[in-house]
Amino acid sequence: MPGWMAGVVGQPQANSRIRSMMPAQVLVLGFAVLISAGTLVLMLPVSAASGRATPLPDALFTATSAVCVTGLIVVNTAEYWSRFGQLVILLLLQAGGLGIMTMSTLFALLIGRRITFRERLWIQEAIAAPTLSGVVRLTKAILAVTALLEGIGAVLLTARFSFDYPLPTALLFGLFHSVSAFCNAGFDLLGTSFTGYVEDAFVNIVLMLLILVGGIGFIVIVDVYENRRSLRRLSLHSKLVLLTSAVLLVLGTIFVMVVEWNNPHTMGGLSLPGKILSALFHSVTPRTAGFNTLPTGMLMPATQLFTIALMFIGGSPGGTAGGIKTTTLAALVAAVKSTVAGKAEIEIFERRLPREVVEKALAITMMGLAMVVGSSVLLLLSEGVSIQDALFEATSAFGTVGLSTGLTGRLSTFGKLVVTVTMFTGRLGPLTLAIALAQRPRYVSTARLPEEKIVVG
């Protein structure tokens, strides 16, 4: 854990400048420090299988991809990195998946230090908790759920991998891929992701469950558990997350199956169960997981474009996923529906949605689009690739997905820097990063300017 964070959590003599920071600024600084530390360690000769020092651009890209739980790689994780380097990547993606403040809170709890009010504000921002009340209890639940589910996933995957690899290797693969799946990271030690297990129902189902649970958000997991006897009592947030996730999952599966059914490079040669399984897996993985059982570069252009849309949406708030989030999409859809119906209020599930939520959703979406388009333009200028390849790579980085049509391994130094910044922005969220860089809290003005309408549409 970064040394500065150990001082922030529970240390009365911590640096006053850090303690006076806004929550968004603490998150940005925390991720930046962790990425910097990971970069330095990965540059060491001991981290590479060759025993030679790793160039700064490659180490920085890999550390950012791991901390931002993206999964894009410029060197093959299975071949380039030593076991030590792979362990470092595992620790980085676990810390990045849980979040800086969650890991720092764990440290404070282990040594018995008290969590201050300001630190609770930081935690609330980090885990997207709806209220300040009970954030420490929620953090404990997050840690417990993570340990339980990753442990179960590791045992199941190890049991399956033991048929294909020696037990020590199977143990490593089981643990690494369980953590990577739950954290929606997409890093793998197989070299070709899970294309070799495209028709293996056991591996596919275990991975998909880990990805889906990790991506729906810890708030939803806790809410479902506490209201398991009466799901009608779930919060509006949980209902929207579950409904939107289910709709996207079903639509994605049907679309991929229809378009790729006769593609000889993807589903064409698979059995009927294999086609259904691979379509379902490809519908799940763009929700920021990054694993693939079908060769991404061989997908039909329509499937790639649809995948870009899924990657941009991503998972849900308060979890390990990226993208603009399912609730953002749901809020915008509800606003459009209410506008078309001529309703003054935005209504959903017999609840009224505050206007500020929709305004925030719109801001997140527009800033996300600007980031993706800007990154795509820079990649077009520097890499000389097609528009679709550039857009796919930029969206994958922004959504912290990790899928690639093959461009990542060919990126120039400038291209690596562009994707690195995009991954960092996508993991933190463009709105969080903008607030942090603004260096001032939001305020409500007491003065109101004259109102004047404009023509739109």
C-alpha positions as CSV (number, residue, x, y, z in Angstrom):
1,M,0.0,0.0,0.0
2,P,1.3,3.5,-0.8
3,G,3.1,5.0,2.2
4,W,1.2,8.3,1.9
5,M,-2.1,6.6,2.2
6,A,-1.0,4.8,5.3
7,G,-0.5,8.2,6.8
8,V,-3.8,9.5,5.5
9,V,-5.9,6.8,7.1
10,G,-5.8,7.2,10.9
11,Q,-2.7,9.4,11.2
12,P,-3.4,12.7,13.0
13,Q,0.0,14.1,11.8
14,A,-0.7,13.3,8.2
15,N,0.2,16.0,5.7
16,S,-2.3,18.8,6.0
17,R,-2.4,19.4,2.3
18,I,-3.5,15.9,1.5
19,R,-6.1,16.0,4.3
20,S,-7.6,19.2,2.9
21,M,-8.1,17.6,-0.5
22,M,-11.6,16.9,-2.0
23,P,-12.5,13.2,-2.3
24,A,-12.1,13.3,-6.0
25,Q,-8.6,14.7,-5.7
26,V,-7.6,11.9,-3.2
27,L,-8.8,9.3,-5.6
28,V,-6.8,10.7,-8.5
29,L,-3.7,11.0,-6.4
30,G,-4.1,7.5,-4.9
31,F,-4.4,5.9,-8.3
32,A,-1.5,8.0,-9.7
33,V,0.8,6.9,-6.8
34,L,-0.2,3.2,-7.1
35,I,0.5,3.3,-10.9
36,S,3.8,5.1,-10.3
37,A,4.9,2.5,-7.8
38,G,3.8,-0.4,-10.0
39,T,5.7,1.1,-13.0
40,L,8.9,1.3,-11.0
41,V,8.6,-2.3,-9.9
42,L,7.7,-3.6,-13.3
43,M,10.8,-1.8,-14.8
44,L,13.1,-4.0,-12.6
45,P,14.9,-6.8,-14.3
46,V,13.5,-9.3,-11.9
47,S,10.0,-8.5,-13.2
48,A,10.7,-9.7,-16.8
49,A,11.3,-13.3,-17.8
50,S,14.3,-12.2,-19.8
51,G,16.0,-10.7,-16.8
52,R,16.3,-7.3,-18.5
53,A,14.8,-4.0,-17.5
54,T,11.5,-3.2,-19.1
55,P,11.3,0.1,-21.0
56,L,9.3,2.9,-19.2
57,P,6.5,3.1,-21.8
58,D,5.8,-0.6,-21.6
59,A,6.0,-0.7,-17.7
60,L,3.8,2.4,-17.4
61,F,1.2,1.0,-19.8
62,T,1.1,-2.3,-18.0
63,A,0.9,-0.8,-14.6
64,T,-1.9,1.6,-15.7
65,S,-3.8,-1.2,-17.4
66,A,-3.5,-3.4,-14.2
67,V,-4.5,-0.6,-11.7
68,C,-7.3,0.6,-14.0
69,V,-8.4,-3.1,-14.4
70,T,-8.4,-2.8,-18.2
71,G,-6.4,-5.7,-19.5
72,L,-5.0,-4.1,-22.6
73,I,-1.4,-5.3,-23.0
74,V,1.6,-4.2,-25.1
75,V,3.6,-7.4,-24.2
76,N,2.2,-10.9,-23.7
77,T,1.5,-11.3,-19.9
78,A,2.2,-15.1,-20.0
79,E,5.5,-14.9,-21.9
80,Y,7.1,-11.5,-21.1
81,W,6.7,-11.2,-17.4
82,S,8.4,-13.5,-14.8
83,R,6.4,-15.1,-12.0
84,F,7.4,-12.1,-9.9
85,G,6.2,-9.7,-12.5
86,Q,2.9,-11.6,-12.8
87,L,2.5,-11.5,-9.0
88,V,3.0,-7.7,-9.1
89,I,0.3,-7.4,-11.8
90,L,-2.0,-9.5,-9.8
91,L,-1.6,-7.3,-6.7
92,L,-2.0,-4.2,-8.8
93,L,-5.3,-5.3,-10.4
94,Q,-6.6,-6.4,-7.0
95,A,-5.8,-3.1,-5.5
96,G,-7.2,-1.3,-8.5
97,G,-10.3,-3.4,-8.6
98,L,-11.1,-2.8,-4.9
99,G,-10.0,0.8,-5.0
100,I,-7.4,2.9,-3.2
101,M,-9.6,3.8,-0.2
102,T,-11.0,0.3,0.3
103,M,-7.4,-1.0,0.5
104,S,-6.4,1.8,2.8
105,T,-9.4,1.2,5.0
106,L,-8.4,-2.5,5.2
107,F,-5.0,-1.4,6.4
108,A,-6.5,0.9,9.0
109,L,-8.8,-1.8,10.3
110,L,-6.0,-4.4,10.5
111,I,-3.9,-2.1,12.7
112,G,-6.8,-0.8,14.7
113,R,-6.7,2.8,13.7
114,R,-9.8,5.0,13.8
115,I,-11.4,6.2,10.5
116,T,-12.0,9.9,10.7
117,F,-15.0,11.8,9.3
118,R,-13.0,13.2,6.4
119,E,-11.7,9.8,5.5
120,R,-15.3,8.5,5.5
121,L,-16.1,11.1,2.9
122,W,-13.2,9.8,0.8
123,I,-14.5,6.3,1.2
124,Q,-18.0,7.3,0.2
125,E,-16.7,8.8,-3.0
126,A,-14.5,5.8,-3.7
127,I,-17.1,3.1,-3.4
128,A,-20.0,5.3,-4.7
129,A,-22.0,4.8,-1.5
130,P,-25.4,6.7,-1.6
131,T,-25.0,8.0,2.0
132,L,-22.2,8.6,4.4
133,S,-23.9,6.5,7.0
134,G,-22.4,3.0,7.3
135,V,-19.6,3.4,4.8
136,V,-17.1,1.6,7.0
137,R,-19.6,-1.3,7.4
138,L,-20.1,-1.4,3.7
139,T,-16.4,-1.4,3.1
140,K,-16.0,-4.4,5.4
141,A,-18.8,-6.2,3.5
142,I,-17.0,-5.4,0.2
143,L,-13.8,-6.9,1.5
144,A,-15.6,-10.0,2.8
145,V,-17.6,-10.5,-0.5
146,T,-14.5,-10.1,-2.6
147,A,-12.5,-12.6,-0.6
148,L,-15.3,-15.1,-0.6
149,L,-16.2,-14.9,-4.3
150,E,-12.6,-14.8,-5.5
151,G,-11.8,-17.7,-3.3
152,I,-14.6,-19.8,-4.6
153,G,-13.7,-18.9,-8.2
154,A,-10.0,-19.7,-7.6
155,V,-11.0,-23.2,-6.2
156,L,-13.3,-24.0,-9.2
157,L,-10.9,-22.8,-11.8
158,T,-7.9,-24.6,-10.2
159,A,-9.9,-27.8,-10.2
160,R,-10.6,-27.4,-14.0
161,F,-7.1,-26.3,-14.9
162,S,-5.6,-29.2,-13.0
163,F,-6.7,-31.4,-15.9
164,D,-4.5,-29.4,-18.3
165,Y,-1.6,-28.2,-16.2
166,P,0.6,-29.3,-13.3
167,L,-1.0,-28.5,-9.9
168,P,1.3,-25.5,-9.1
169,T,0.5,-24.0,-12.4
170,A,-3.2,-24.8,-12.1
171,L,-3.2,-23.1,-8.6
172,L,-1.6,-19.9,-10.1
173,F,-3.9,-19.9,-13.1
174,G,-7.0,-20.4,-10.9
175,L,-6.1,-17.6,-8.5
176,F,-4.9,-15.2,-11.1
177,H,-7.9,-15.6,-13.4
178,S,-10.4,-15.6,-10.6
179,V,-9.1,-12.2,-9.3
180,S,-8.8,-10.9,-12.9
181,A,-12.4,-11.9,-13.7
182,F,-14.0,-10.6,-10.5
183,C,-12.1,-7.3,-10.9
184,N,-13.2,-7.1,-14.6
185,A,-9.5,-6.8,-15.4
186,G,-9.0,-9.1,-18.5
187,F,-5.4,-10.0,-17.8
188,D,-4.7,-13.7,-18.5
189,L,-1.7,-16.1,-18.2
190,L,-2.8,-18.3,-21.1
191,G,-1.4,-16.1,-23.8
192,T,-4.5,-16.3,-26.0
193,S,-7.2,-15.4,-23.4
194,F,-9.8,-18.2,-23.3
195,T,-10.1,-18.9,-27.0
196,G,-9.0,-22.5,-26.2
197,Y,-12.0,-22.9,-23.9
198,V,-14.6,-21.5,-26.2
199,E,-16.9,-24.6,-25.8
200,D,-15.9,-25.4,-22.2
201,A,-19.2,-24.7,-20.3
202,F,-17.6,-25.0,-16.8
203,V,-14.8,-22.4,-17.4
204,N,-17.2,-20.0,-19.3
205,I,-19.9,-20.1,-16.6
206,V,-17.5,-19.6,-13.7
207,L,-15.8,-16.6,-15.5
208,M,-19.1,-15.1,-16.5
209,L,-20.5,-15.3,-13.0
210,L,-17.4,-13.6,-11.5
211,I,-17.5,-10.9,-14.2
212,L,-21.2,-10.2,-13.7
213,V,-21.1,-10.1,-9.9
214,G,-18.0,-7.9,-9.9
215,G,-19.5,-5.6,-12.4
216,I,-22.9,-5.0,-10.9
217,G,-21.4,-3.1,-7.9
218,F,-20.9,-3.9,-4.3
219,I,-23.8,-1.7,-3.3
220,V,-26.2,-3.9,-5.3
221,I,-24.6,-7.1,-3.9
222,V,-25.2,-6.0,-0.3
223,D,-28.7,-4.8,-1.1
224,V,-29.7,-8.1,-2.8
225,Y,-28.3,-10.0,0.2
226,E,-30.1,-7.9,2.8
227,N,-33.4,-8.1,0.9
228,R,-33.0,-11.7,-0.5
229,R,-36.4,-12.7,1.0
230,S,-38.3,-9.8,-0.7
231,L,-36.5,-8.4,-3.8
232,R,-39.4,-5.9,-4.2
233,R,-37.7,-4.0,-1.3
234,L,-34.6,-3.4,-3.3
235,S,-33.5,0.2,-3.8
236,L,-34.2,2.0,-7.1
237,H,-30.5,1.9,-7.8
238,S,-30.4,-1.9,-7.5
239,K,-33.5,-2.4,-9.6
240,L,-32.1,-0.2,-12.4
241,V,-28.7,-1.9,-12.3
242,L,-30.2,-5.4,-12.5
243,L,-32.8,-4.6,-15.1
244,T,-30.4,-2.7,-17.4
245,S,-27.7,-5.4,-17.0
246,A,-30.2,-8.1,-17.9
247,V,-31.5,-6.2,-21.0
248,L,-28.0,-5.6,-22.3
249,L,-27.0,-9.2,-21.7
250,V,-30.0,-10.6,-23.6
251,L,-29.8,-8.1,-26.5
252,G,-26.0,-8.7,-26.8
253,T,-26.3,-12.4,-26.8
254,I,-29.0,-12.4,-29.5
255,F,-27.1,-9.8,-31.7
256,V,-23.8,-11.7,-31.6
257,M,-25.4,-15.0,-32.3
258,V,-27.3,-13.7,-35.3
259,V,-24.4,-11.8,-36.9
260,E,-21.6,-14.3,-36.1
261,W,-23.6,-17.5,-36.7
262,N,-22.0,-18.4,-40.0
263,N,-18.7,-16.5,-39.6
264,P,-16.0,-19.2,-40.3
265,H,-13.5,-17.2,-38.3
266,T,-15.6,-17.1,-35.1
267,M,-18.7,-19.2,-34.6
268,G,-19.0,-20.9,-37.9
269,G,-17.3,-24.2,-36.9
270,L,-18.8,-24.4,-33.4
271,S,-21.5,-26.7,-32.2
272,L,-25.0,-25.3,-31.3
273,P,-24.1,-25.2,-27.5
274,G,-20.8,-23.7,-28.4
275,K,-22.4,-20.9,-30.4
276,I,-24.8,-20.1,-27.6
277,L,-22.1,-20.2,-25.0
278,S,-19.7,-18.0,-27.0
279,A,-22.4,-15.5,-27.9
280,L,-23.3,-15.2,-24.2
281,F,-19.7,-14.9,-23.2
282,H,-19.1,-12.1,-25.7
283,S,-22.2,-10.3,-24.5
284,V,-20.8,-10.4,-20.9
285,T,-17.1,-9.6,-21.5
286,P,-17.5,-6.1,-23.1
287,R,-19.1,-5.0,-19.8
288,T,-15.4,-4.2,-19.0
289,A,-14.1,-7.8,-18.4
290,G,-11.7,-8.0,-21.4
291,F,-11.5,-11.8,-21.7
292,N,-12.5,-13.3,-25.0
293,T,-13.3,-16.8,-26.4
294,L,-13.8,-15.5,-29.9
295,P,-10.9,-13.8,-31.8
296,T,-11.9,-10.1,-31.5
297,G,-10.1,-9.1,-34.7
298,M,-12.1,-11.6,-36.7
299,L,-15.5,-10.4,-35.6
300,M,-17.9,-9.0,-38.2
301,P,-17.8,-5.2,-38.5
302,A,-21.3,-5.0,-37.2
303,T,-20.4,-7.1,-34.1
304,Q,-17.4,-4.9,-33.5
305,L,-19.5,-1.7,-33.6
306,F,-22.1,-3.3,-31.3
307,T,-19.2,-4.3,-28.9
308,I,-18.0,-0.7,-28.9
309,A,-21.5,0.4,-27.7
310,L,-21.4,-2.2,-24.9
311,M,-17.9,-1.2,-23.9
312,F,-18.9,2.4,-23.7
313,I,-21.8,1.6,-21.4
314,G,-19.7,-0.7,-19.2
315,G,-20.8,-2.0,-15.8
316,S,-22.4,-0.4,-12.8
317,P,-21.3,2.1,-10.2
318,G,-19.5,1.1,-7.0
319,G,-18.0,-2.1,-8.6
320,T,-14.9,-3.1,-10.5
321,A,-16.3,-2.1,-14.0
322,G,-15.7,1.0,-16.1
323,G,-17.7,2.8,-18.8
324,I,-20.4,5.4,-18.3
325,K,-22.3,2.8,-16.2
326,T,-25.7,1.1,-16.6
327,T,-27.4,3.6,-14.3
328,T,-26.2,6.5,-16.4
329,L,-27.8,4.9,-19.4
330,A,-31.0,4.1,-17.5
331,A,-31.3,7.7,-16.3
332,L,-31.0,9.1,-19.8
333,V,-33.5,6.6,-21.2
334,A,-35.9,7.5,-18.5
335,A,-35.5,11.2,-19.2
336,V,-36.1,10.7,-22.9
337,K,-39.1,8.6,-22.2
338,S,-40.6,11.2,-19.9
339,T,-39.9,14.0,-22.4
340,V,-41.5,12.1,-25.3
341,A,-44.5,11.3,-23.0
342,G,-44.8,15.0,-22.1
343,K,-44.3,14.4,-18.4
344,A,-42.9,17.2,-16.3
345,E,-41.2,14.7,-13.9
346,I,-38.9,11.8,-14.7
347,E,-40.6,8.7,-13.3
348,I,-39.3,5.1,-13.1
349,F,-40.3,2.2,-10.9
350,E,-43.0,4.4,-9.3
351,R,-40.3,6.8,-8.1
352,R,-39.4,10.3,-9.2
353,L,-35.8,10.8,-10.4
354,P,-34.2,14.1,-9.4
355,R,-33.2,16.4,-12.3
356,E,-29.6,16.7,-11.0
357,V,-29.1,12.9,-11.5
358,V,-30.1,13.2,-15.1
359,E,-27.8,16.3,-15.5
360,K,-24.9,14.4,-14.1
361,A,-25.7,11.4,-16.3
362,L,-25.7,13.7,-19.3
363,A,-22.4,15.3,-18.3
364,I,-20.7,11.9,-17.8
365,T,-22.0,10.7,-21.2
366,M,-20.9,13.8,-23.1
367,M,-17.5,13.9,-21.4
368,G,-17.0,10.2,-22.1
369,L,-17.9,10.7,-25.8
370,A,-15.5,13.6,-26.0
371,M,-12.7,11.4,-24.4
372,V,-13.3,8.5,-26.8
373,V,-13.5,10.7,-29.9
374,G,-10.4,12.7,-28.9
375,S,-8.4,9.5,-28.2
376,S,-9.6,8.0,-31.5
377,V,-8.5,11.1,-33.5
378,L,-5.0,11.0,-31.8
379,L,-4.7,7.3,-32.6
380,L,-5.7,7.9,-36.2
381,L,-3.1,10.6,-36.5
382,S,-0.3,8.6,-34.8
383,E,-0.9,5.0,-35.8
384,G,-2.4,5.2,-39.3
385,V,-5.2,2.7,-38.7
386,S,-8.8,2.4,-39.7
387,I,-11.5,4.5,-38.0
388,Q,-13.1,1.3,-36.5
389,D,-9.8,0.0,-35.1
390,A,-9.0,3.4,-33.5
391,L,-12.5,3.8,-32.1
392,F,-12.5,0.2,-30.8
393,E,-9.2,0.7,-29.0
394,A,-10.1,4.0,-27.5
395,T,-13.5,2.8,-26.3
396,S,-11.9,-0.3,-24.8
397,A,-9.4,1.8,-22.9
398,F,-12.1,4.3,-21.7
399,G,-14.4,1.5,-20.6
400,T,-11.5,-0.3,-19.0
401,V,-12.4,-3.4,-21.0
402,G,-9.2,-4.8,-22.5
403,L,-10.6,-6.1,-25.8
404,S,-8.5,-5.3,-28.8
405,T,-8.6,-5.9,-32.5
406,G,-4.8,-6.3,-32.5
407,L,-3.8,-2.6,-32.4
408,T,-2.4,-2.6,-28.8
409,G,0.7,-4.6,-29.6
410,R,1.6,-2.3,-32.5
411,L,1.2,1.0,-30.7
412,S,3.9,3.6,-31.0
413,T,5.2,5.3,-27.9
414,F,2.8,8.2,-28.4
415,G,-0.1,5.8,-29.0
416,K,0.8,4.0,-25.7
417,L,0.6,7.3,-23.9
418,V,-2.8,8.2,-25.5
419,V,-4.2,4.8,-24.4
420,T,-2.6,5.1,-21.0
421,V,-4.3,8.5,-20.3
422,T,-7.6,7.1,-21.6
423,M,-7.5,4.1,-19.3
424,F,-6.7,6.4,-16.3
425,T,-9.6,8.7,-17.2
426,G,-12.0,5.8,-17.8
427,R,-11.2,4.1,-14.4
428,L,-11.7,7.3,-12.4
429,G,-14.5,8.6,-14.5
430,P,-14.3,11.8,-16.6
431,L,-16.5,13.8,-14.2
432,T,-14.5,12.7,-11.1
433,L,-11.2,13.7,-12.9
434,A,-12.6,17.0,-14.0
435,I,-13.8,17.9,-10.5
436,A,-10.4,16.9,-9.1
437,L,-8.5,19.0,-11.6
438,A,-10.8,22.0,-11.0
439,Q,-9.4,22.1,-7.4
440,R,-12.5,23.6,-5.9
441,P,-15.7,22.2,-4.6
442,R,-19.1,22.6,-6.3
443,Y,-21.1,25.6,-5.1
444,V,-24.6,26.8,-5.5
445,S,-24.9,30.5,-6.6
446,T,-27.4,32.6,-4.9
447,A,-27.8,34.8,-8.0
448,R,-29.9,33.7,-10.9
449,L,-29.3,35.0,-14.4
450,P,-32.1,36.0,-16.8
451,E,-33.7,33.0,-18.6
452,E,-33.9,32.8,-22.4
453,K,-34.9,29.9,-24.6
454,I,-33.0,28.6,-27.6
455,V,-34.3,26.4,-30.5
456,V,-33.1,22.7,-30.3
457,G,-33.8,19.6,-32.3
